[in-house]
Amino acid sequence: MKVTAIIPDELVKEAQNLSNAKNITDAMIIALNSYVSLEKLKAMGETINKRPLQFKYTAQEIRDLNRL
């Protein structure tokens, strides 16, 4: 997809340097992928906070089962 965007030169250069991207397009792809991944992780964290994982056995019970 072609996009025209007004982005400060320094921000683009910094993103390109930090991502070790060959060109601006690669830098923007890396930056957008990182942003999307981060937001998905945040959403998953919120979901886990609302409904924490529950385990059927305690750690000690699992150790005891493994020793059988």
Phi and psi restraints in degrees (value plus and minus 20) as a CYANA .aco file:
   2 LYS   PHI    -110.4   -70.4
   2 LYS   PSI     117.7   157.7
   3 VAL   PHI    -158.3  -118.3
   3 VAL   PSI     119.2   159.2
   4 THR   PHI    -127.3   -87.3
   4 THR   PSI     104.5   144.5
   5 ALA   PHI    -160.5  -120.5
   5 ALA   PSI     126.5   166.5
   6 ILE   PHI    -119.5   -79.5
   6 ILE   PSI      85.6   125.6
   7 ILE   PHI    -145.4  -105.4
   7 ILE   PSI     114.0   154.0
   8 PRO   PHI     -76.1   -36.1
   8 PRO   PSI     115.4   155.4
   9 ASP   PHI     -75.2   -35.2
   9 ASP   PSI     -63.7   -23.7
  10 GLU   PHI     -81.6   -41.6
  10 GLU   PSI     -58.7   -18.7
  11 LEU   PHI     -85.8   -45.8
  11 LEU   PSI     -62.2   -22.2
  12 VAL   PHI     -84.5   -44.5
  12 VAL   PSI     -64.8   -24.8
  13 LYS   PHI     -83.1   -43.1
  13 LYS   PSI     -61.8   -21.8
  14 GLU   PHI     -85.2   -45.2
  14 GLU   PSI     -62.7   -22.7
  15 ALA   PHI     -82.2   -42.2
  15 ALA   PSI     -60.7   -20.7
  16 GLN   PHI     -85.9   -45.9
  16 GLN   PSI     -62.2   -22.2
  17 ASN   PHI     -87.3   -47.3
  17 ASN   PSI     -66.2   -26.2
  18 LEU   PHI     -85.8   -45.8
  18 LEU   PSI     -52.9   -12.9
  19 SER   PHI    -109.9   -69.9
  19 SER   PSI     -25.7    14.3
  20 ASN   PHI      35.2    75.2
  20 ASN   PSI      14.4    54.4
  21 ALA   PHI     -97.7   -57.7
  21 ALA   PSI     129.2   169.2
  22 LYS   PHI     -93.4   -53.4
  22 LYS   PSI     -53.2   -13.2
  23 ASN   PHI    -168.2  -128.2
  23 ASN   PSI     157.5   197.5
  24 ILE   PHI     -83.6   -43.6
  24 ILE   PSI     -60.5   -20.5
  25 THR   PHI     -79.7   -39.7
  25 THR   PSI     -67.4   -27.4
  26 ASP   PHI     -80.8   -40.8
  26 ASP   PSI     -61.1   -21.1
  27 ALA   PHI     -82.3   -42.3
  27 ALA   PSI     -61.8   -21.8
  28 MET   PHI     -88.6   -48.6
  28 MET   PSI     -57.6   -17.6
  29 ILE   PHI     -84.2   -44.2
  29 ILE   PSI     -65.2   -25.2
  30 ILE   PHI     -82.6   -42.6
  30 ILE   PSI     -65.2   -25.2
  31 ALA   PHI     -83.2   -43.2
  31 ALA   PSI     -63.3   -23.3
  32 LEU   PHI     -88.3   -48.3
  32 LEU   PSI     -60.1   -20.1
  33 ASN   PHI     -82.1   -42.1
  33 ASN   PSI     -61.2   -21.2
  34 SER   PHI     -83.7   -43.7
  34 SER   PSI     -63.7   -23.7
  35 TYR   PHI     -82.3   -42.3
  35 TYR   PSI     -66.4   -26.4
  36 VAL   PHI     -82.4   -42.4
  36 VAL   PSI     -63.5   -23.5
  37 SER   PHI     -81.6   -41.6
  37 SER   PSI     -63.8   -23.8
  38 LEU   PHI     -81.7   -41.7
  38 LEU   PSI     -64.0   -24.0
  39 GLU   PHI     -85.9   -45.9
  39 GLU   PSI     -56.6   -16.6
  40 LYS   PHI     -85.5   -45.5
  40 LYS   PSI     -60.1   -20.1
  41 LEU   PHI     -84.1   -44.1
  41 LEU   PSI     -61.0   -21.0
  42 LYS   PHI     -81.0   -41.0
  42 LYS   PSI     -64.7   -24.7
  43 ALA   PHI     -83.2   -43.2
  43 ALA   PSI     -60.8   -20.8
  44 MET   PHI     -84.6   -44.6
  44 MET   PSI     -60.8   -20.8
  45 GLY   PHI     -81.3   -41.3
  45 GLY   PSI     -61.4   -21.4
  46 GLU   PHI     -84.5   -44.5
  46 GLU   PSI     -60.1   -20.1
  47 THR   PHI     -82.6   -42.6
  47 THR   PSI     -63.6   -23.6
  48 ILE   PHI     -87.7   -47.7
  48 ILE   PSI     -55.7   -15.7
  49 ASN   PHI     -84.3   -44.3
  49 ASN   PSI     -56.9   -16.9
  50 LYS   PHI     -93.9   -53.9
  50 LYS   PSI     -58.7   -18.7
  51 ARG   PHI    -151.2  -111.2
  51 ARG   PSI      62.6   102.6
  52 PRO   PHI     -80.7   -40.7
  52 PRO   PSI     132.2   172.2
  53 LEU   PHI     -84.7   -44.7
  53 LEU   PSI     120.7   160.7
  54 GLN   PHI    -144.5  -104.5
  54 GLN   PSI     114.8   154.8
  55 PHE   PHI    -128.2   -88.2
  55 PHE   PSI     126.4   166.4
  56 LYS   PHI     -93.4   -53.4
  56 LYS   PSI     -55.2   -15.2
  57 TYR   PHI    -137.2   -97.2
  57 TYR   PSI     132.5   172.5
  58 THR   PHI    -100.3   -60.3
  58 THR   PSI     147.6   187.6
  59 ALA   PHI     -80.5   -40.5
  59 ALA   PSI     -60.5   -20.5
  60 GLN   PHI     -85.9   -45.9
  60 GLN   PSI     -59.4   -19.4
  61 GLU   PHI     -84.2   -44.2
  61 GLU   PSI     -58.0   -18.0
  62 ILE   PHI     -87.9   -47.9
  62 ILE   PSI     -61.4   -21.4
  63 ARG   PHI     -79.9   -39.9
  63 ARG   PSI     -64.1   -24.1
  64 ASP   PHI     -82.7   -42.7
  64 ASP   PSI     -61.1   -21.1
  65 LEU   PHI     -83.5   -43.5
  65 LEU   PSI     -59.2   -19.2
  66 ASN   PHI     -89.5   -49.5
  66 ASN   PSI     -42.8    -2.8
  67 ARG   PHI    -103.0   -63.0
  67 ARG   PSI     -29.4    10.6
